[in-house]
């Protein structure tokens, strides 16, 4: 709530703002209070902010004065499942997210201390993660979508596996065409699905230091169960990268300005 309590001051300093906190991600005060446990400090400002996911709100961002940051886990889920939701294919999804230590921020804690962090596989949010509010806002509150978050021995990155039940059987060509169409024209979405090689599906290491979100999938033989796969850098596409991309749209710059770095791997 720190940004919200000072929003009048910040707004007086600049004609355009991108807020990287969680204070203006949701579009109504009741939802914010439900998920963050206290009344919103500046509820009248919530409708003024555009949610900062360009793949969802690109046109609303053009020339907008206020854009919110995005949750890194919510971004992975929204980008991975949006094609299925838009097509009307998704019945339900159960999602496991594996994340790096940088999701916890820079403050030193017992859990981030190396002797306790090294080698750990620590589930810290099996249910009820706050980013669910953003998922419901973007994908719809009526869909049964659930996710858990587990921290692993990785510094930066989000890896998503979404077990999706479809409303009817689909073949691989249909799914491929759906995801390919969703990535078409999107400068920072890549469909990754190879039959051989080390990086056959999305992997956080490959996108570290970038603004890319890699998407992939595997389809069960029956065609009604699909596993969506996604990888992004929680500090890039899940935070600062999306903020810069949003700023570019707000200011009428080329959307990819400052964001074409190919990554720190290998």
N, C-alpha and C positions, 0 to 999 in steps of 0.2 A: 503493500500500500504506500510505500514511500514516494514513488513517482506520482501517484494519484493525488497525494496530499500537497504536492508542489506543482501540479499541472498548470495552474494559472500563471505561476512565475515562469515556468519553462515556455509556455505559449507566448509570453510577452517578449521573449528573447529571439525567436526565430519564426519565420512564416510557415515552416514545414518541420514536422517532428516525426521521428520513428522511435517508438518507445520499446526497448528490448526487455522490459520487465513483463510480468504477467498481468499488470494492472488494467490493461485495456484490451485484452484478447477476447473477452466475452461480450456479447451484445446486450446483456441485460443484467441489472443489479441483483435480481433474485438468484440467478444462476451463480454469479460471482460469490455471493454470500454463502450459498449452499456448498460450494467447492473450496472456498478459502476461509470459511469459518468466522467471518466478521462482515459487517456492512461495508459496502464500497465507499471510500472516502469522497469520491466525486462522481456520483451516478449520472449526473447530467452530461458528463463527457463521454460516456460509453457509446452512444449512437454516433458520435462524431468521428470515431476511429474506424478505419477499414482494417479487417483482419489481414495480416501481412503474408498471405500465401499467394504469390503471383499466379500460380497455375489455377487457382480458384477465382481470384478477384482482380485479375490484371486490369480490366477496363475501369473498375472502380478506383484503382490506385492512380490512374493517370491524372495528374493535377491535384490529387487529394492533399489536403494540408496535414492530415494526421493518419498515421498507419501504426498498427501495433506489431510487436514482435510475435513470434510463433513458438510453441513448445516443440522441442526437438522430437520427442516421442510421438506427439500428435502429428507432426509433419510426416514422419515415416508412415504412420497408419493411413493418414488421409491420402497421401500420394499413391500408396500401394493398393488401397481398396476403392478409390474413386472411380476407376474404370468399371469395376464390377457393379458399383452402386448406380452410376449413371446409366448403365445398360439394363438395369433392373434384374440382374442375375443373382445378386447376393441374398441368401436367406439368413445366415448367421456367420459369425467369425469368432474364433478363439485365437488369441495372439500372444506370442512370447517375444519379448524384446530383450536383447542382451546389449548392455551399454558399458561405456568406459567410465573411468573414475572422474573425468572432467565434468560429467553431468552433475556432480555434487558441488561444483564451484571451487573457489580457491581457498576457502577457509579450512585450516587444518583441523581434523577431528581424529578420534581414535580409529575410526573405520578407514581413514585415508592414510594412516601411518603405515609405512612400507612393511614392517614385519607382520602386520595384521591384514594388509591388502594383498600382498604377494601370494599368488596361488589360490586366491579366494574365488568362490562362486557364491555370491550372496544375493538372494532374493530379498529386495527391500520394499517392494510394492506388489504383492500378489493380487490385490484387488483395490479398487477405489482410488487409483492415481488421478491427480488433478487434471492431467492432460485429457482425460476422458471427456471433460466438458467441451474441449475444442473439437474432439472427434464427433460428438453428438451435434454440435453446432454446424459442422461442415457436412457430415454424411447423413445426418438425420437421427433424431432421438428414438425413432420407432424400431430401428434395427438392433437385434440382439448382438452387440459387439462387446467383447470382454478382452482385457489384456493384462499381462503381468510383466514386471520389469525385474531383471536380474543383472547385477553388476558383475562383470568378469574382469580378468586381468588384461585390461586394455585401457589406454589413456583417453583416446578420443574415438568416437564412433557409435553408431546405432545399427544393430542387425535385427531385422524383423523376419519372423516366420508367422504367417497368418493362415491358420487352417480354416478354409472357407467352404461352407456347404452351399451349393448352387441350387437354384430352383428347378433346373432340369439338366440332363446330361449334355455336356459340350465336348467337342473334340479339340485337339491341340491347335489345329489351324484356326478355329474360331477364336480361341483364347489369344493366340499369337496376334491375330489381326486386331483384336480389341486393344491389347496393350500397345501394339505398334501405332495404332491410330491415336492413342492417348499421348504417346511420346512425340508424335509428329508435330513439328513446329515449336516444341518446348526446348529451349536452349540448354536446360539443365536436367532433363530427364533422359535416361538411357535405358534401353531394353537390353538386358544381358542374359543370354541363354545360348550356350554353346554345348555341343555334344562331346567335346573333348577339351583337354587343356586344364591348367591349374585353376583358372578363374572362370569356371563354367556358369556360375551364378553370382549375384551381387555379394561383395565382401567389403566390410568397412575399411580395411587396410588400403584398398585401391582408391577409395574416394577421400581419404584423409587429406586435409588441407584444401579441399575443393568445395565448390557450391553445387556439385552434382548429387543427384539421388539416382542410384541404379535400381532398376526393377527387374524382377524375373518371376518365374512360376514353374511349378511342376503339377501335372494333372494325373490324378489316380486313373487306373484303367477303366473304372466304371464311368468316369466323366462327370460325376456330380460332386466330387471333392477335389478342391484345388488348394494348393499351398502357394500363397503369394509370398515373394521374397523381396526384401528391400535393404539397402545399405546407404547410409549417409553419414557425414561428419556432423556430430551434434554442435560443434563450434562453428561449422560452415553453413551448410544448407539448413541446419537446425537452429541457427541463431544469427551470427553476424553476416553470413552470406546472403540469407534471405532479406536481412535488413538493408544491405547495400542494393540488392536487386530491387527492393521496394522503393528505395530512395531514387534510383535511376528512373523508375517509372513515374514517380511523383514529380521529378524535375524535368521530364521530357528528354532524358539522356538515352543513349543506346542501352538497352536492358542489360546487356552483358558487360558493360564497362567495369573494369577492375576485377572481373570474376572469372577470367578464362584460364587461370593457373591450373595446369593439368594434374597437380598433386605431388606429394612428397614421396610416393612409392613408385618405382623401387629405389 
